[in-house]
Amino acid sequence: MACARKHKVDQENRQFKFAQESATAASLHVAWNLAKAKKPFADAELIKTCAINMVSEVLSHDKKTKKAVVELLKTVPLSANTATRRVEVLVEECFSNLLTNLEKAEAISLAIDLSCDQTDMEELYVFTRFFEWKTFREELLCLLPLLGRTTGEIIFNELTQFFENGLDVSKIVSVVTDRAPSMVAQHKGLVSRFAAVNPAFLAFHCIIHKSVLCAKLCGEMKEAMHTVTELVNTVHESSRLQHCLFRALLEEMTAEHKDLLQHNDVRWLSKGRVSGRLCDLHDELVPFLSSLQSQKAQGFKRFLSDNKVMVNVTSCLI
């Protein structure tokens, strides 16, 4: 009798433990998908509510099963704080697996770039490429904040310190940079310091930065792109009411897009996207500019009506 009772208690404990593990696994799946979709962690509770509502509707004919499934869904922890902790666990696990795979790799290639964040702090972006299981993998290795100066020596020391996590600096066989002085200076640059560690080290110029140089405009094309940017900024920024009226016009005319795009020099594909959106909304822009009384708007209207100039605009598409 005592053995039977003990067996029943053990079975109930196993079921309870399995239910807890399943709920935790479900919570991890939701947190993973929220992180991949770049959604707020507070949305986890909304997902839980939606899941319960869907089960209630789909299993409305089977009340017993519906009740059991709903009770299981309610046990899944999906608060914003829980989702945050789950993502932190997933990040640590992914980073640990990446380091393990890099330790096994025979050679490592890096792509390095410096960029300022909103607080004017320099951030060192480091991507890695290595061979694993008959294929190449490309991953974000780290994001290192740099306080103060950003010389080649400082960057090299920061990377060396990061590689103390168990990685071998001598495995780095190549690096891709934007050829800034701190990267490629003959004696004190990052490349020369890596070359001192590995004589067979190779350095390459980032193809994206080359594309930026190729995308620089001149002559009539530059003038056309300047006018396009000025036109877009006028519609966006000259008046909040004017911008709202333009968006309302697009909605009324069932236009392909809901607004114009603004150009940003940091994003090298932005010229083509801005020009493309302008061309797509050409038929809506002309009557909107006609309704405005300013001389600037009428100048933009003549610009859009000039077929020769619009050819230069379409040439800006990348």
N, C-alpha and C positions, 0 to 999 in steps of 0.2 A: 504493500500500500504506500509506504513511504517512498519507495523507488519510483512508483508511478507518478506520485505527486511531484517528485523532483524532476522527472522527465518532462512533465507538463510545464513546470516553471522554466526549465531550460529552453523548451521550445518557444514559449512566450517571449523570453528574453531575446532569443535569436530573431524572432519576427520583429520585435521592437527595434533591435539594432539594425536589421535590414531596412526597416521603414525609415529610420533616421538617416542611414547612408543614402538611400534613394532620394530622400528629400534634399539632402546636401548636394548630391550629384545634380539634381534638377536645378537647384539654386545656382550652381556653378555654370550650367549650360546657359541660363538666362543672363547671368553676369557677363559671360563670354560674348554672347550675341549683342548685348548692349554696348560693350566696349568696342566691338568690331564696327558697329553701326554709329559709333560716336554719339550715343544718346545719353541723357542724364540718368544717373543711377536711380533717381526717384521714380523713373518710369517702370521699375521692376514691380512695384505694387499694382500699377495699372495693368501690366501683363498678367499678373495673378488674378485680378478681378475679371479680366477678359476671358482667361482660361476657365474660370469657374462658370461664367455666364455661358460660354460655348458648350461646356459639358452639360449644363442644366438644360439647354435647348436640344442638343443632339440626343441625350439619353432621357428625354422627357417621358418616353413610353415605358422605360424600365426604371421605376423609382428606386428600387433596391440598389441596383448598380450605380445609379446616379448619386445616391446618397453616399455610397462607399467611395466613389471617385472624388466627389466634392470634398469629403473629409480628408482624403489624402492630399489634395491640392492645398487645402488650408494649412497643412503642416509644413509646407515648403516655405522656408524663411526668405522673404524677398523685400525687406525694408531697404531704404537707401544706405544705411550704415552697413547692413549685411552685404549688400551688393558691392560696396566699396572694399570690404574685407576680402570678399571672394576674388575680386579683380586683383588685389594685391597678392593673394596666394597664387593666382594664375600667372601673374607677371614674374614672380620669383621662380615658379616652376619652369616657365618658358626660358628665362634667362639662364637658369641652371642647366637645362638641356642644351642650350646654345653653347655654353662654355664647355660642356662635356664633349660635344661634337667638334668644337674647335681644337680641343686638346688632342683629339684623335686625327685631325687633319694634318696632312704632310706639308701643305703650303696654304698661306692666307693672303688674300688681296684686300686692300682697304681703299675706300673712297672717302675723302675728308674735305669738309668745307666749314667755313666760319660764317656765322650770321648773327645779327643783333636781334634780341627779343624786344618786347614792348618797354622794358625797363632799361634799355640801352646796355644790357649785359651781353657780352660776346658768348655765344654758344658754339661748341665744337661738335659738329655732327660727324659720326663715324659709322660708315656702312662696311660690311664685310662680305666677301665672296669666297667660297671654298668648295671643294669637291667632296661629295658624300653619296655613297650608294649609287654610283654610276650616273650621277647628275650633279649640276652646280646649284648651290644654294646662295641666295642673297638675302641678308638680314640687316636690320638696324642693330649695330653692336652697342653703342652707347651715345649719350648726349652729355657732354662735359661742360659745365659753366666755367668760364675763364675770367677771373677778377684781375683788373688792371691791364697790363701789357699782354700782347699776344705774339711774342717772338717765336721763332722756330724752336729755340731752346725750351721755352715754357711749354709749348705744345708737345714737344717730344717727351718732356718730363711727365706731363699729365698722362700721356698715352702709356709710357713705361710703368707709371704707378698703377694705372688701370690693369695692365697686363699681368700685374702681380697676383691677380685672381687665380693664377694657375696656367696662364698662357705664355708661350715662348715668343719673344720679340723676333728672334732669328728666323721664325717661320714666315714672317712677312716678306713676300717676294716682290710685291709691286704696290704702288699707291697711285691713286688718281686725285689730282688737285686742280685748282683754278689758276695755278702758276703765280700766286701772290708771292711777294718777296719773302714773307715768313715761311713759305713752303719750299721755294726753289732757290733761295740764296746760295751762292757757291760754297761758302764755308760754314755759315750758321743756320742755314735753312733746314727744314724738317727732312727733306729728301736726302741731303748730304749726311745727316745724322743716322738715318736708316741705312744708307749705303756703307757707313763705317761698321755697322753691325753685320750686314750681309753684303759682301762685295758684288754679288750677282743681282742686286736689287734693281728694279725697273721703275721708272716714273712716267706717267702719262698725263696729258692735258685733257681735262674733262670735256667731253663732246658737247655737253649742254652749253657750257660757256662759249665754245666755238660757234654754236648755233646762234647764241645771243649776238655775237659779233657779226655773223652773216646777216642777221635780221635788222641791223642798223640801216635806216633809210636815208636817202639823200635826194636832192633835187626836187622834182615835182611830187614824187611819192612821199617825201618827208613833209612837204607843205600840205599835201592832201590829208596825211595822217594827223597832222597838227590841227587842221580844221575839224576833222572828225572828233578828236578828243575835246576840242573847245565846244563843239556842238553838244556832245553828250554831257559835259559838265554844266553847260547852260541849262539844259533840260532838267538835270538832277538838282542843281544847287542854287540857281538864281532865285527860285521861289518855291516854297513847299506847296502852295496852292497850284502853281503851274505844273509841278511834278505829279500831283494827285490828279489833275485834269488830264494829263497825258496818259497816265495809267488807266483812267476811266475810259478814255477814248479807245485805247487798245482793247479793253474788255468789251466795249460796245461793238467794235468792228471785228470781234472774234479773231484777233491777230494771233500769229503763230507764237509770239512771246509776250510776256507780261510787262517787260521793261527793257531799257537799254543797259548795256554793260559798261562799267567804267574801267579805264585802262590803268594798269599798274606796271611800272618798269621792272619790278622784281620778278614778275612772272613772264617768262620769255614768250609764251604762247598768247599773251593777252592781246597783242596787236591784231592778230588774226581773228580772235573771238569777238573783239569789239567791232572790227570792220564787218565781220560776217553778220552780227546782230543788227548793225545799222542797215546793211543791205536788205536783210529780211524784213525790217520794219520801214523800208523806204516809202511804200505807198501810204502808210499811216502817218509818217513824219511830215510829209509835204502838206497835207491839209491842216495838220496841227500848227505848223509854223505859219501857215497862211492866216490862221485865226489870231495870231499875235501881232501887235501893232508896232513892236520895236524894229528899228532898222537892222539890228543884229540878227533877228529872226528872219527878216526878209533876205539878208545876205546868205544865211544858211539855206534858205529855200532855193536861191539861185545856184548855190553850190550843189545841192542834191539834183537840180534839174539839168546840170551840165554833164552830158554824157561822157565827154572827154575826161573830166575830172573824176567821175565815178569809175572809169576804167582804172585810174591810179589807185582808187580806194580798194577795188577788188584785187589789185596786184599786191596789196598789203596782207592778203590772206595767207596764212602759213599752213 
